[in-house]
Amino acid sequence: MSDDNPYGKDPTGTFFNRVQSFEIGTYPNTELVHFPKSCLHCEEPPCVPVCPTGASYKREEDGIVLVDYDKCIGCKYCSWACPYGARELDEHQKVMKKCTLCVDRIYDEALPEEERKPSCVLACPTNARLFGDVHDSESDVSVTIREEGGYQLMPEWGTKPANHYLPRRKTKIKIHEDELIRADNPLKKEGLKPKTVVDDQTLDDVTSW
Amino acid sequence: MHPAFSVIFLTTLIGAGQGLFLALFTAQSYASVGFVNIENPHQFYAYGSVIVLALLAGGLVASFFHLGHPERAWRSAARWRTSWLSREVIVLPGFMLIVFIYAAMHYFNWDPMIIVTQEPLQGQLSLYVGIIGALMSFALFICTAMIYACIKFLQEWHNPLTVINYILLGTASGFTLATAYSTFMAPNLVTLFGTWATIITLTAFISRTASLIRNSRIKYKSTLQTAIGVRHATIEQKSMGAMGGSYNTREYFHNAKMSVFKSMKWIFLTLVFLVPVILLTAGVKQENTGALISAFIIQYLGLIAERWFFFAQANHPQNLYYQTV
């Protein structure tokens, strides 16, 4: 993984995962969406069949799209064939690099089971990233995608990404106008409840129990 | 896309080589039925094929500069079932082999008659090798063009016109080269080659202009809305996740000034079509070798500009994610 001038003028390098920011709307009605972007491990990966050497492949058993760095000739053709720009050529090793879904972690039996997840999923402080089997309809990720409206990026190209994005969730309450006024207020006017006068005597002052 | 000179030289050099071979084969098939008479046919075909081989080899060398690991290039023949690039990698050396055999047969004057019919019909073995070569030349054009035309989200390329343009532009430059070459080796073929070169150049002008018109009206299927999946008319990128640029900003943007990009279109339209047609017409009429040689050189330089524009014009959907630092 190249990491050139990390503290210099023009830091550059190879990334598996970038977080980009997009501003939605016009001021003052704007929202900033932080958008994490990595390989989506498509079910129909357009980058795989174009590879002339077979270095780029999709694993039968779990559908992870990987690059065999020893076979890659660095022709960049697969990166042209990815509409998401998920693949990046390593400027020093001269082979194509991409997100591996931390394939070495997720099957590592030396790790405790709850840590057998991609590093980005473990690192996310708000648990915004979920990891699981999208082919298992009852897995957490499948249920979340199904029930919270998970969507795919650029569906127009038929790549069927396995990675889904969830729509942003906001906690909102809708208050209707009639809810602001107490319908059962006998005076029909808020704030004018019958109140006792503070100076008057109360029962507590005149009686003793 | 960022135009890489390795690929520009690869496609233009082999295109001219393939076209020149088609021109030589055209002459031979004309000669086989007695339409034309060539004085030293074997010498003419042999030296012509050597030029073809030189152009193909030049393209092959240029292509190696495109690779990160040229020493592993042999691996790229593996996936011919799915990859047009792999198919090109197989067809190009195969075509070179056929051209080499064709050249050697003519150079050593080993050309047995395999079909004997009445004069002037002739059926030498080299003619059949030539047929295979011509078919491989077309196959190579299709492979080269399909590398670009098969990527469906590069909408400027994903069109049959891409294949037609590669065939016509390569053949045009090959026939123009054949016209210039024949002034030295077979002066009575200058008119034949010159006429074909003009016709093919004009046909290529029509198809290339058609693709320019089509590309100027493209409606892109991907938008920022589909790219990040937010349905709002106003979305503006605020950061791309990399400050000093990355592979994604270097590989997919031509980074040329808009004025350069726009003028390149007029430069190539002039150099590939207008000037060569004038020089070919004048050169053939006045039998002017200088004009015909410059017709090829100018057309070839124009094709370099054409290929540059071809790559620069292609707008990759990933660019939606890289609009601001």
Interface residues (C-beta under 8 A of the other chain):
Chain A: D4 N5 G8 K9 D10 P11 T12 G13 T14 F15 R18 V19 Q20 S21 F22 E23 I24 G25 T26 L32 V33 F35 K37 P46 P49 V50 C51 P52 T53 G54 A55 K71 C72 I73 G74 C75 K76 Y77 S79 W80 A81 C82 P83 Y84 G85 E88 L89 E91 Q93 K94 V95 Y151 Q152 L153 M154 P155 E156 W157 Y165 P167
Chain B: M1 H66 L67 G68 H69 P70 R72 A73 R75 S76 A77 A78 R79 T82 S83 W84 L85 S86 V89 I147 C150 I151 K152 F153 L154 K221 S222 L224 T226 A227 I228 G229 V230 H232 T234 I235 E236 Q237 K238 S239 M240 G241 A242 M243 G244 G245 S246 Y247 N248 E251 Y252 H316 P317 Q318 N319 Y321 Y322
